[in-house]
C-alpha cells in the first residue's frame, strides 16, 4: 500500500495548539481546513543544491486535501531515507511563447525517515499554518554589515567585504589576496527558500553574476568552476563562496527567533511554549522572502548619491508534525 494522507491549513492557531497537544491524533476539526491543489512530493534524501529534489515523485492533493504517494515509483537513489515536501502555486509566469508557467513555492517539509519506518496502515495527517512576518521582524542592513565585517576580520585572505541588500538579492563586493596579489570580486547572492529536509536550513543561497578582477583585468567566472588562471580553485572557493554562505547561514537562527517572538505577541501562548513548539514539534519552511524599502540613505562614496535601504523579511509556514514517522 502506498503512503496516504491529508494536509490541512490551521485557521485557529490557539485553538489548534490546545487541542493538538491534548490529543495529537484527533485535534479539534473546527481549527483547520483541507488544502486542495497542493503539490505533494516524495523525495530521496540525497545532497543537492537544486530547488526541485533531484529524485522525486509528485501528485496533487484532492479537494479534501488527500494525497497518495507510492515510494515504489521512486527511482533507486542508493539511499533508504526519504522525505515529503509540499508546494503551492503562488503565481504564473508567461514565457516568450505566451505559455503560462506556474510558479510553486514550498510550505511544508518533513524530517527524513527511512523506508522501513513507513506505517502503511496509518494515514498521515499534516497541519500547517502560514505567518506573514511584519517588516519589524526583518533582517536589517546593519545585521548584514556586522556579519560581513566579522568575516573580513576573521579570514586573513579577505581584506574587505561589503554586502548590501537589494531587490531579491544581496550584492557583494570585496577585496582579497592570493599569493600576494590583490583580487577584487563582486557578485549577487540570490535568496530562495530551502526545499531540503534539513529543517535547520531555511535559505538556499545562489551566487550569480560573479566576477573576479586580477591585475586590472575583469573575468566573469562560475563560482562552482574556479579557476584556471593563477589562482588555486579550492582556495578561492573557500575564500569567497564558503564565507558568503556563512554570512547567509547566520540568518537562520535570527529568522527562527523572530518567528517565535512574532507568534508570542499575536497569541496568548507564552513564548517558552512557542519556542518548544517551533524547535521540537514543528517543521518551519519559508515560502518566500521579501525585500521591502524602509528608507532612503544619502552616501558620499564613490560619489554623492541616494540609495534605498531594504530589509529581508521571510514569510513562513510551520507544520505539525515534523516527524511523520518515528
C-alpha positions, 0 to 999 in steps of 0.5 A, spaced: 500 500 500 502 506 498 503 512 503 496 516 504 494 522 507 491 529 508 494 536 509 490 541 512 491 549 513 490 551 521 485 557 521 485 557 529 492 557 531 490 557 539 485 553 538 489 548 534 495 548 539 490 546 545 487 541 542 493 538 538 497 537 544 491 534 548 490 529 543 495 529 537 491 524 533 484 527 533 485 535 534 479 539 534 476 539 526 473 546 527 481 549 527 483 547 520 481 546 513 483 541 507 488 544 502 486 542 495 491 543 489 497 542 493 503 539 490 505 533 494 512 530 493 516 524 495 523 525 495 530 521 496 534 524 501 540 525 497 545 532 497 543 537 492 543 544 491 537 544 486 530 547 488 526 541 485 529 534 489 533 531 484 529 524 485 522 525 486 515 523 485 509 528 485 501 528 485 496 533 487 492 533 493 484 532 492 479 537 494 479 534 501 486 535 501 488 527 500 494 525 497 497 518 495 504 517 494 507 510 492 515 510 494 515 504 489 515 509 483 521 512 486 527 511 482 533 507 486 537 513 489 542 508 493 539 511 499 533 508 504 531 515 507 526 519 504 522 525 505 515 529 503 515 536 501 509 540 499 508 546 494 503 551 492 502 555 486 503 562 488 503 565 481 504 564 473 509 566 469 508 567 461 514 565 457 516 568 450 511 563 447 505 566 451 505 559 455 503 560 462 508 557 467 506 556 474 510 558 479 510 553 486 513 555 492 514 550 498 510 550 505 511 544 508 517 539 509 518 533 513 524 530 517 527 524 513 525 517 515 527 511 512 523 506 508 522 501 513 519 506 518 513 507 513 506 505 517 502 503 511 496 502 515 496 509 518 494 515 514 498 521 515 495 527 517 499 534 516 497 541 519 500 547 517 499 554 518 502 560 514 505 567 518 506 573 514 512 576 518 511 584 519 517 588 516 519 589 524 521 582 524 526 583 518 533 582 517 536 589 517 542 592 513 546 593 519 545 585 521 548 584 514 554 589 515 556 586 522 556 579 519 560 581 513 565 585 517 566 579 522 568 575 516 573 580 513 576 580 520 576 573 521 579 570 514 586 573 513 585 572 505 579 577 505 581 584 506 574 587 505 567 585 504 561 589 503 554 586 502 548 590 501 541 588 500 537 589 494 531 587 490 531 579 491 538 579 492 544 581 496 550 584 492 557 583 494 563 586 493 570 585 496 577 585 496 582 579 497 589 576 496 592 570 493 599 569 493 600 576 494 596 579 489 590 583 490 583 580 487 577 584 487 570 580 486 563 582 486 557 578 485 549 577 487 547 572 492 540 570 490 535 568 496 530 562 495 527 558 500 530 551 502 526 545 499 531 540 503 529 536 509 534 539 513 529 543 517 535 547 520 536 550 513 531 555 511 535 559 505 538 556 499 543 561 497 545 562 489 551 566 487 550 569 480 553 574 476 560 573 479 566 576 477 573 576 479 578 582 477 586 580 477 591 585 475 586 590 472 583 585 468 575 583 469 573 575 468 566 573 469 567 566 472 562 560 475 563 560 482 562 552 482 568 552 476 574 556 479 579 557 476 584 556 471 588 562 471 593 563 477 589 562 482 588 555 486 580 553 485 579 550 492 582 556 495 578 561 492 572 557 493 573 557 500 575 564 500 569 567 497 563 562 496 564 558 503 564 565 507 558 568 503 554 562 505 556 563 512 554 570 512 547 567 509 547 561 514 547 566 520 540 568 518 537 562 520 537 562 527 535 570 527 529 568 522 527 562 527 527 567 533 523 572 530 518 567 528 517 565 535 517 572 538 512 574 532 507 568 534 508 570 542 505 577 541 499 575 536 497 569 541 496 568 548 501 562 548 507 564 552 513 564 548 517 558 552 511 554 549 512 557 542 519 556 542 518 548 544 513 548 539 517 551 533 524 547 535 521 540 537 514 539 534 514 543 528 517 543 521 518 551 519 519 552 511 519 559 508 515 560 502 518 566 500 522 572 502 521 579 501 525 585 500 521 591 502 524 599 502 524 602 509 528 608 507 532 612 503 540 613 505 544 619 502 552 616 501 558 620 499 562 614 496 564 613 490 560 619 489 554 623 492 548 619 491 541 616 494 540 609 495 534 605 498 535 601 504 531 594 504 530 589 509 529 581 508 523 579 511 521 571 510 514 569 510 513 562 513 509 556 514 510 551 520 507 544 520 505 539 525 508 534 525 515 534 523 516 527 524 511 523 520 514 517 522 518 515 528 
